[in-house]
Amino acid sequence: MNLAFHIAKRIAFNRQKSFSRFIIRLSIAATAMSVMAMILTLAFVNGFQQTVSDKVYSFWGNVRVQKYEPNKSLVAEENPIEKDTVIESLIRKEPGVKTLQSFATKSAVIEKNKEIEGVLLKGIENVYDSSKLKPFLKKGRWINFGDSSYSKEIMVSIPLANQLKIGLNDTVTLYFISITDGSRTYRKVTVAGIYKTGIEEYDKLFILSDLRLIQRVNNWTPDQTGGYEIFVTDEKLIDSVNSRLSDKLPAEWMSRSVREVYPNIFDWLNIQDVNRNVIFSVMAVVAIINLITCLLILILERTRMIGILKALGAEDGLIRKIFLYHATVISCTGIGIGFVLGIGICLLQQYTGFITLDETSYYVATAPVLIIWWQVAAVCIATFLICYLLLIIPTLLIKKIKPVKAIQFR
């Protein structure tokens, strides 16, 4: 049997009460809390970024293609582009492209019981993939596109419905003003569904309608649309697909990722990475300092043992191994407990949602959790390796301990 390991095991599982036992328990608790905090931080940051970005992508796709207008806001009415089957085929055949859908937006004023509010209609077609938006449908049903001219049904958000006291199947009036000549027109439509994304910028502004309604109001032909929404097979491909499309599209068209259209949301999400890194740094320092302090106390408490081992001919390397093995047991115990607690809380949140948030501020009602197992494994392994390497430093104190003085140590 390995002598250093055998002695370390006897020390580690010694039931005798001593000050070092309290320090050991404190170090295990600190390591466990650090690992747990890092696992929770990863899971919540991953979940938060994934959930909020999915909401944005579900509403707008991953990449947007529309007419090139350099001095115009991307969140505004579009100038029409002619649908081109050749270009549509080119986009669909682009590696990574999953779905291509037409859309258009139109500014309007919605009126109900003499209460009015400015809105932006988002027009979609009957072939629109509703699976992306249906999870946000809270009341009613999806728009029925069966009418031969255009559907007279719309979907409004819960905040807008509450503000104007709109209910399902209510008839509301939409007023439109032409940008070119200032002429006015209106349409009466029925509320078929009420949705809520949780993103205030969308819920307070957008109404979903039939694209043909916007074509009719704008005097567009059936072959004209505001642009295309593109969904990709993997979010990691967004930038590469966008870049390739920018090179291949006609000069009067442009391609932009939705991250460029709504930079405020995605910049805010990226800030979470900074918060994560700060927590990681603090927790790692806490774990390391506690383990180093613990090992120093163990060495000082076992000074007589070190002196006796040296008097019997034990080398410094053997004695260092004893304390490193002991510290390894402590760190592994702390990492194991931290792993169990961290994953346990994550699973509890995943299935119960007991941690709630202000949806107006955070875009989600409950804190989302996404466990990426390789990241969890990396946290545990990295914590162990860093602690082990840094724990070599206090063991250098063993070299300075003289056997004669150590045996007399009280």
C-alpha positions in Angstrom: 0.0 0.0 0.0 1.2 3.6 -0.7 2.5 4.8 2.6 1.7 8.4 2.1 -1.9 7.5 1.1 -2.3 5.2 4.1 -1.1 7.9 6.5 -3.3 10.6 4.8 -6.3 8.3 5.1 -5.7 7.8 8.8 -5.5 11.5 9.3 -8.5 12.4 7.2 -10.8 9.9 8.8 -9.6 10.4 12.4 -12.6 11.0 14.6 -10.7 12.8 17.3 -12.0 16.3 18.0 -9.6 19.1 17.2 -9.5 22.6 15.9 -8.4 21.3 12.5 -11.6 19.3 12.2 -13.6 22.5 12.4 -11.3 24.2 9.8 -11.7 21.1 7.5 -15.5 21.3 7.7 -15.3 25.0 7.0 -13.1 24.4 4.0 -15.4 21.7 2.7 -18.4 24.0 3.1 -16.6 26.9 1.4 -15.6 24.7 -1.6 -19.1 23.3 -1.8 -20.6 26.7 -1.8 -18.2 27.9 -4.5 -18.8 25.0 -6.8 -22.6 25.2 -6.2 -22.5 29.0 -7.0 -20.6 28.4 -10.2 -22.9 25.7 -11.4 -26.0 27.8 -10.6 -24.5 30.8 -12.3 -23.7 28.8 -15.5 -27.2 27.2 -15.6 -29.1 30.4 -15.0 -27.0 32.6 -17.4 -27.3 29.9 -20.1 -31.0 29.5 -19.5 -31.6 33.3 -19.4 -29.6 33.9 -22.6 -31.2 31.0 -24.4 -34.8 31.8 -23.4 -34.7 35.5 -24.2 -32.9 35.1 -27.5 -35.3 32.3 -28.5 -38.2 34.7 -27.9 -36.6 37.3 -30.2 -35.8 34.8 -32.9 -39.3 33.2 -32.7 -40.9 36.6 -33.4 -38.4 37.8 -36.1 -36.4 34.9 -37.3 -32.6 34.7 -37.2 -31.8 36.8 -40.3 -33.9 39.4 -42.0 -33.7 40.3 -45.7 -35.4 43.4 -47.1 -34.8 46.4 -49.4 -31.5 48.3 -48.9 -32.3 51.6 -47.1 -29.1 52.8 -45.4 -30.6 55.8 -43.7 -33.7 54.1 -42.4 -34.3 52.4 -39.1 -34.6 48.7 -39.4 -37.6 48.7 -37.0 -39.9 50.7 -39.3 -42.2 50.2 -42.3 -40.4 48.6 -45.2 -40.3 49.7 -48.8 -41.7 46.8 -50.9 -39.5 44.3 -52.7 -40.7 42.1 -55.6 -40.9 38.4 -54.7 -38.3 36.6 -56.8 -38.5 32.9 -57.0 -34.9 32.7 -58.2 -33.6 34.6 -55.1 -36.0 32.7 -52.8 -34.5 29.4 -54.2 -31.0 30.7 -53.7 -31.7 31.6 -50.1 -33.4 28.2 -49.4 -30.4 26.3 -50.8 -28.0 28.3 -48.7 -26.3 25.8 -46.2 -27.8 26.3 -42.8 -31.1 27.9 -43.9 -34.1 26.1 -42.5 -37.2 28.3 -43.3 -37.9 31.3 -45.4 -41.0 33.4 -44.7 -42.4 36.7 -46.0 -43.5 39.6 -43.8 -44.2 43.3 -43.8 -44.9 45.9 -41.1 -47.3 48.9 -41.2 -47.9 51.7 -38.6 -51.5 52.1 -37.5 -53.7 53.4 -34.7 -55.9 50.9 -33.0 -59.2 52.2 -31.6 -61.7 50.6 -29.2 -64.4 52.4 -27.3 -62.8 55.8 -28.3 -59.5 54.7 -26.7 -56.6 54.7 -29.1 -53.0 53.5 -29.2 -50.3 53.6 -31.8 -49.2 50.1 -33.0 -47.2 48.4 -35.7 -48.9 45.7 -37.6 -46.7 42.7 -38.5 -48.2 41.0 -41.6 -47.7 37.3 -42.1 -48.8 34.7 -44.7 -51.0 31.6 -44.4 -47.8 29.5 -44.9 -46.1 31.2 -41.9 -44.7 28.6 -39.4 -47.0 29.3 -36.5 -45.2 26.8 -34.2 -42.7 29.5 -33.3 -45.4 31.9 -32.1 -48.1 29.6 -30.8 -46.4 29.1 -27.4 -47.0 32.8 -26.8 -50.7 32.5 -27.5 -52.5 32.9 -24.1 -56.2 33.2 -25.3 -58.1 32.4 -28.4 -56.7 30.9 -31.6 -54.4 31.5 -34.5 -55.4 33.8 -37.4 -57.7 32.1 -40.0 -56.4 33.0 -43.4 -59.3 31.4 -45.3 -60.8 34.7 -46.6 -60.3 35.2 -50.4 -59.2 38.8 -50.2 -57.5 39.1 -46.8 -58.2 37.9 -43.3 -60.0 40.3 -41.1 -58.6 38.7 -37.9 -55.7 40.0 -35.8 -53.8 39.0 -32.7 -53.1 41.6 -30.0 -50.9 41.4 -26.9 -52.1 41.1 -23.3 -50.8 44.6 -22.3 -52.6 46.2 -25.3 -55.8 44.3 -24.6 -55.7 45.4 -21.0 -55.0 49.0 -21.8 -57.8 49.3 -24.4 -60.1 46.7 -22.7 -60.1 44.5 -25.7 -61.5 40.9 -25.4 -61.6 37.9 -27.7 -63.9 38.3 -30.7 -64.1 42.0 -30.2 -64.2 44.2 -33.3 -61.7 47.0 -33.3 -60.8 49.7 -35.9 -57.4 50.2 -37.4 -56.6 53.6 -38.9 -53.8 54.0 -41.4 -52.1 57.2 -42.8 -50.2 57.0 -46.1 -46.6 58.2 -45.9 -46.6 59.4 -49.5 -49.7 61.6 -49.7 -51.1 61.7 -46.2 -54.4 60.0 -47.1 -56.3 58.1 -44.4 -58.1 54.9 -44.4 -59.4 52.4 -41.9 -60.3 48.7 -41.5 -62.5 46.9 -39.0 -61.0 43.7 -37.8 -61.8 41.0 -35.2 -59.5 39.9 -32.4 -58.9 36.2 -32.8 -56.2 35.7 -30.2 -54.3 37.4 -27.4 -50.6 36.7 -27.0 -47.8 37.6 -24.7 -44.0 37.2 -25.4 -42.9 38.9 -22.1 -40.7 41.3 -24.1 -42.3 44.7 -23.5 -41.0 46.2 -26.7 -43.0 43.7 -28.7 -46.1 43.4 -26.5 -46.8 47.1 -26.4 -46.2 47.7 -30.1 -46.9 44.8 -32.4 -50.2 43.3 -33.7 -50.1 40.2 -35.9 -52.3 40.4 -39.0 -52.6 39.0 -42.5 -49.9 40.2 -44.9 -52.6 40.8 -47.5 -54.2 43.5 -45.3 -50.9 45.5 -45.4 -50.7 44.9 -49.2 -54.2 46.2 -49.7 -53.7 49.3 -47.5 -50.3 50.1 -49.2 -51.7 49.4 -52.7 -49.1 46.7 -53.2 -49.4 43.9 -55.7 -49.7 40.3 -54.4 -46.1 39.8 -55.5 -44.8 42.6 -53.3 -43.7 42.1 -49.7 -41.8 43.9 -47.0 -39.0 41.3 -46.7 -38.1 37.8 -45.6 -37.5 36.2 -42.2 -34.9 33.4 -42.3 -34.6 30.7 -39.6 -31.4 28.8 -39.5 -30.8 25.2 -38.4 -28.3 26.3 -35.6 -28.0 29.7 -34.0 -24.2 29.4 -34.3 -24.7 29.7 -38.1 -26.5 33.1 -38.0 -23.4 35.2 -38.7 -22.0 33.0 -41.4 -25.4 32.7 -43.2 -25.9 36.4 -43.0 -22.5 37.1 -44.4 -22.9 34.8 -47.3 -26.3 36.2 -48.1 -25.0 39.7 -48.1 -22.5 38.8 -50.8 -25.1 36.9 -53.0 -28.2 39.1 -52.8 -28.9 41.8 -55.4 -27.4 45.3 -54.7 -30.8 46.8 -53.8 -31.4 44.1 -51.1 -29.7 43.8 -47.7 -29.3 41.0 -45.2 -29.1 41.7 -41.4 -29.0 39.4 -38.4 -31.7 40.0 -35.9 -28.9 40.7 -33.4 -28.1 43.8 -35.5 -31.8 44.8 -35.6 -32.3 44.6 -31.8 -28.8 45.2 -30.5 -30.1 46.6 -27.1 -31.5 43.2 -26.1 -28.5 41.1 -27.2 -26.0 43.6 -25.8 -27.8 43.3 -22.5 -27.7 39.5 -22.7 -24.0 39.6 -23.4 -23.5 41.6 -20.2 -24.6 38.5 -18.3 -21.3 36.9 -19.4 -19.4 39.6 -17.5 -21.5 38.9 -14.4 -20.8 35.2 -14.8 -17.1 35.8 -15.0 -17.0 38.0 -11.9 -18.9 35.4 -9.9 -16.5 32.7 -11.1 -13.5 34.7 -10.1 -14.9 35.5 -6.6 -16.0 31.9 -5.9 -12.7 30.5 -7.2 -10.7 32.8 -4.9 -12.9 31.9 -1.9 -12.4 28.2 -2.5 -8.6 28.5 -3.0 -8.0 30.7 0.0 -10.0 28.4 2.3 -8.2 25.3 1.1 -4.7 26.9 1.4 -5.6 28.1 4.9 -6.9 24.7 5.8 -3.7 23.0 4.6 -1.5 25.4 6.5 -3.4 24.7 9.7 -3.1 21.0 9.1 0.6 21.2 8.6 1.1 23.4 11.7 -1.1 21.0 13.8 0.9 18.0 12.6 4.4 19.6 13.2 5.4 16.9 15.7 4.2 14.1 13.3 6.3 15.7 10.5 9.4 15.8 12.8 9.0 12.2 13.8 8.6 11.1 10.2 11.7 13.1 9.3 13.6 11.5 12.2 12.6 8.1 10.9 14.1 8.9 7.5 11.0 10.1 5.6 11.8 12.4 2.7 10.1 15.8 2.3 8.4 14.6 -0.9 6.7 11.7 1.0 5.5 14.1 3.7 4.2 16.6 1.1 2.2 13.8 -0.5 0.5 13.0 2.8 -0.9 16.5 3.1 -1.7 16.8 -0.6 -3.7 13.5 -0.4 -5.4 14.9 2.7 -6.2 18.2 0.9 -7.4 16.2 -2.1 -10.0 14.4 0.0 -11.2 17.7 1.4 -11.4 19.4 -2.0 -13.1 16.3 -3.7 -15.6 16.2 -0.8 -16.4 19.8 -1.2 -16.7 19.6 -5.0 -19.0 16.5 -4.7 -21.3 18.2 -2.3 -21.3 21.4 -4.4 -22.1 19.4 -7.5 -25.1 17.7 -5.8 -26.5 20.9 -4.3 -26.0 22.9 -7.6 -27.6 20.3 -9.9 -30.3 19.7 -7.3 -31.3 23.3 -7.1 -31.2 23.6 -10.9 -33.5 20.6 -11.3 -35.8 21.9 -8.6 -36.1 25.2 -10.5 -36.6 23.5 -13.8 -39.5 21.4 -12.6 -41.1 23.9 -10.1 -40.1 27.4 -11.1 -39.9 28.5 -7.5 -37.6 31.4 -8.4 -39.7 34.1 -10.0 -38.7 37.3 -11.8 -40.3 40.6 -12.8 -41.2 39.8 -16.4 -41.4 43.5 -17.4 -37.7 43.9 -16.5 -36.2 40.5 -17.3 -38.5 39.3 -20.2 -39.2 36.0 -18.3 -41.6 35.3 -15.4 -39.5 32.5 -13.9 -35.8 32.1 -13.8 -34.9 29.8 -16.8 -32.4 27.0 -16.3 -30.2 25.3 -18.9 -27.7 22.7 -17.7 -24.9 22.1 -20.1 -23.2 19.0 -18.7 -19.8 19.5 -20.2 -19.6 23.0 -18.6 -20.6 21.5 -15.2 -17.9 18.8 -15.6 -15.4 21.5 -16.6 -16.2 23.5 -13.5 -15.6 20.5 -11.2 -12.4 19.4 -12.9 -11.0 22.9 -13.2 -11.7 23.7 -9.6 -10.0 20.5 -8.5 -6.9 21.0 -10.7 -6.4 24.7 -9.7 -6.8 23.9 -6.1 -4.5 21.0 -6.2 -1.7 22.9 -8.0 -2.0 25.9 -5.7 -2.0 23.6 -2.6 1.6 22.6 -3.5 2.7 26.1 -2.3 1.9 25.7 1.5 3.5 22.2 1.5 6.8 23.9 0.8 6.7 24.8 4.5 7.5 21.2 5.3 11.1 21.7 4.1 11.8 24.3 6.8 10.6 22.1 9.7 13.6 20.7 11.6 13.1 17.2 13.3 14.6 18.1 16.7 12.6 21.3 17.1 9.4 19.7 15.7 9.5 16.8 18.1 9.6 19.3 21.0 6.8 21.4 19.5 3.7 21.8 21.7 
